Amino acid sequence: LYADTYEDGRYVYKGGNPNNYITFNGEAAGWRIISVEKDGTIKIMKTSSIGNQPFDTAGKRTTGFCSKSQEGNIWHGCNAWAKTPTFSNNGYSGNVETDSSLKTYLNETYYNKISTNKTAIQNHKFYYGAVVWENSDLSTQILNEKEYSSSSYIGLIQASDYIKANSNTNLCGTFKLTDTNISSCTSTQWMNHKIIYWTLSPIYITGYNDRPNTFAGVIAIYSAGSFDNIGVWAADSSEVVPVVYLKPDILLSGTGQQSDPYTITNYVD
């Protein structure tokens, strides 16, 4: 567990296999701790996918900012995670009237399936500002992510969460993950689940603001461990790994090892 060098008062788990396993929702060692936040909440993510889902259903959101995702008569979907009065990305701004279909699914259908420890979940801000593709300035990227936020019970990782989980900060500490260094970076990175899974970070690609796909692209974690730009409508391409925040007053037993995961001893429902 390391102090976050970019955000004061925050601590993150780094490395290939840190002792950050936690039992949640009756799933023994089925989740892992991402960070301990400045407000005392604990951010955790599931260790496996709950299945393939589109980030946003094509044609569900077609007005305001989301109207830019149309190409001819084809709607691609929209890469804004949540309802936003004015959302800006790739040189265009507009209203986003409703949440993405994935945010709605996670906070309604999936949330209703959680039983054990459900009351331990903290309604919390999830940040979804766009980040620049293959950029080496992580400080600026984090500020970009924090441009927009929406509170909910369940979300996804931000793209910067993945970068911060790597203990090799010299080689793997920015968004410029390339084919030449990605094989080395995976050994010091516990978040590589060897599947393609969504983040909630929309992509900003400089110079491509006239292409509908740039308004419908989201950064995903590729199976090899690098970043990929995936179209939000691609249900068969990306999987869903949920993230929740736990309340700051939870009590834990255990050591965090996979064989002895942290266990919530209050909020047992």
Buried (B, 14 or more C-beta within 10 A) or exposed (E): BBEBEBBEEBBBBBBBEBBBBBBBBEBEBBBBBBBBBEEBBBBBBBBBBBEBBBBBBBBBBBEBBBBBBBEEEEBBBBBBBBBBEEBBBBEBEBBBBBBBBBBBBBBEEBBEEBEBBBEBBBEBBBBBBBBBBEBEEBEEBBEBBBBBBBEBBBBBBBBBBBBBBBBBBEBBBBBBBEEEBBEEBBBBBBBBBEBBBBBBBBBBBEEBBEBBBBBBBBBBBBBBBBBBBBBBBBBEBBBBBBBBBBBEEBEBEBEBBEEEBBBBEEBEE
